[in-house]
Amino acid sequence: MTDWAEIAAQIAAASDEPFTPKQPRQVGGGCINSAAVLADGDKRWFVKLNQASLLDMFEAEYDGLEAMAATDSIRVPRPLCCGTAGSQAFIAMEYLPLGGTGGAVAALAGEQLAAMHHSTAAEHGWHRDNTIGATPQPNRRDANWARFWTEHRLGFQLELAARNGYGGRLTERGARLCERIGALLDHAPAPSLLHGDLWGGNFSGDDQGNPVIFDPACYYGDREADLAMTELFGGFGSRFYAAYNAAWPLDPGYTTRKTLYNLYHVLNHLNLFGGGYGSQAERMIDRLLAAVG
């Protein structure tokens, strides 16, 4: 049972004002967490919950939301606090009423995401590991982008797939691809601040028509990795991509690199859900190997 009184007490302490909410309103929290809105008059907070052992996941999410908010570019829910209450971990953040993602919202999102990507670091990676969905995501810093992607993204997911029983041809072809990553990632991208998990389910507009992104898996890396994922499950609409490219045109070769970047997410889905993602990953690997000869 959730200790809502303890969570409310921690929210009150973090916000430095009294907070005595009514019965929580359960809302969708995705396929990993449960979630609710806690309200006390005009004060409302969005709270996500999971088992106490997963507090690190929420602490990393807190850091990611803060990092994106600090760029003052695209709107994110401002995190308030995270902690444990009884057997559960939680994160409390600003509650944002969400609207649609029509053309005007999508165009503004493209412009603002480009602005966020202009926030850069000296190296690729992040100051801590985090998660992509429920999968650990290692983020050890590295100035070499091709090596970072090989070791901490593609190689990590391939090793996990082999441990999960998806070896054989996937492992063999994946290893060959890892040997050729340098030929695909030869464009020396700046380490941009990335959302890291930017599919349509983590993007919306608020009730004022401002774009909002949430549920991050942040790190610094090639901005194209964010753009690629927006295309993986349906796309964000033509106005989004036109606005992004007007603000910061993509480098030549993106069409091939986006397959490599999305392979990471397809492998992650294989490791999380199984099913047909294995054959999809093999087809993507074959296309990439054909591209490098």
GIJO-V942318 format. One record per pair of residues at least 24 apart in sequence whose ideal C-beta (glycine too) atoms are under 8 Angstrom apart, sorted by the first residue. I is the first residue (numbers start at 1). J is the second residue. If there is no record, write none. Layout:
I:J
I:J
//
This chain:
1:86
2:49
2:85
2:86
2:88
3:85
3:86
3:88
4:38
4:85
6:85
6:86
7:38
7:47
7:85
7:90
7:92
8:38
10:81
10:83
10:85
10:92
11:38
11:45
11:80
11:81
11:92
13:81
14:80
14:81
14:92
15:43
15:80
17:43
19:43
19:45
30:201
30:215
31:133
32:133
32:134
37:95
38:92
39:95
44:95
45:80
45:92
45:93
45:94
45:95
46:77
46:92
46:93
46:94
46:95
46:96
47:90
47:91
47:92
47:93
48:90
48:91
48:93
49:88
49:89
49:90
50:88
50:89
50:90
51:87
51:88
51:89
52:84
52:86
52:87
52:88
52:89
53:89
54:89
55:82
55:83
55:84
55:89
57:89
57:130
57:131
58:82
58:89
58:90
58:91
60:128
60:129
60:130
60:131
61:91
61:130
61:215
61:216
62:91
63:127
63:128
63:130
63:218
64:130
64:195
64:196
64:216
64:217
64:218
65:93
65:214
65:216
67:193
67:218
68:116
68:193
68:195
68:213
68:216
68:218
70:119
71:115
71:116
71:119
71:193
73:112
73:113
73:115
73:116
73:118
73:119
74:109
74:112
74:113
74:115
74:116
74:211
74:212
74:213
75:112
75:206
75:210
75:211
75:212
75:213
76:212
76:213
76:214
76:216
77:212
77:214
96:206
96:212
97:206
97:207
98:204
98:205
98:206
98:207
98:212
99:204
99:205
99:206
99:207
99:209
100:204
100:205
101:200
101:203
101:204
101:205
101:211
101:236
101:237
102:205
103:237
103:239
104:209
104:239
105:205
105:209
105:210
105:211
106:211
106:236
106:237
106:239
106:240
106:243
107:239
107:240
107:242
107:243
108:209
108:210
108:211
108:243
109:203
109:211
109:213
109:236
109:240
109:243
110:236
110:239
110:240
110:241
110:242
110:243
110:244
110:245
110:247
111:243
111:244
111:246
111:247
112:211
113:195
113:198
113:213
113:226
113:244
114:223
114:243
114:244
114:247
114:248
115:247
116:192
116:193
116:195
117:192
117:193
117:194
117:223
117:226
117:248
118:192
118:248
119:192
119:193
120:190
120:191
120:192
120:193
120:220
121:191
121:193
121:220
122:191
123:191
123:220
124:148
124:191
124:219
124:220
124:221
124:222
125:152
125:191
125:219
125:220
125:221
126:218
126:219
126:220
130:196
130:217
130:218
130:219
131:217
132:196
132:197
132:217
132:265
132:268
133:197
133:268
133:272
134:272
135:160
135:268
135:271
135:272
137:196
137:217
137:219
139:219
145:185
145:188
145:189
145:191
145:221
145:222
146:181
146:182
146:184
146:185
146:186
148:221
149:181
149:185
149:221
149:222
149:260
149:264
150:178
150:181
153:264
154:178
154:181
154:260
154:263
154:264
154:267
157:264
157:267
157:268
157:271
158:267
160:267
160:271
161:267
161:270
161:271
161:278
161:281
164:270
164:271
166:270
166:271
166:278
169:282
170:278
170:281
170:282
170:285
173:282
173:285
173:286
173:289
174:281
174:285
176:289
177:285
177:288
177:289
180:288
180:289
180:292
181:260
183:292
184:256
184:257
184:260
184:288
184:291
184:292
185:222
185:257
185:260
187:251
187:252
187:253
187:257
189:221
189:222
189:223
189:224
189:251
190:223
191:220
191:221
192:220
192:221
192:222
192:223
192:226
193:218
193:220
194:218
194:219
194:220
194:221
194:223
194:225
194:226
195:226
196:225
196:226
197:229
198:226
198:229
198:230
199:229
199:230
199:232
199:233
199:265
200:230
200:233
200:234
200:235
200:236
201:233
203:230
203:236
222:257
222:261
223:248
224:250
224:251
224:254
224:257
224:258
224:261
225:261
225:264
227:254
227:258
228:254
228:257
228:258
228:259
228:261
228:262
229:261
229:262
229:265
231:258
231:262
232:262
232:265
232:266
256:288
256:291
259:284
259:287
259:288
260:288
263:288
//
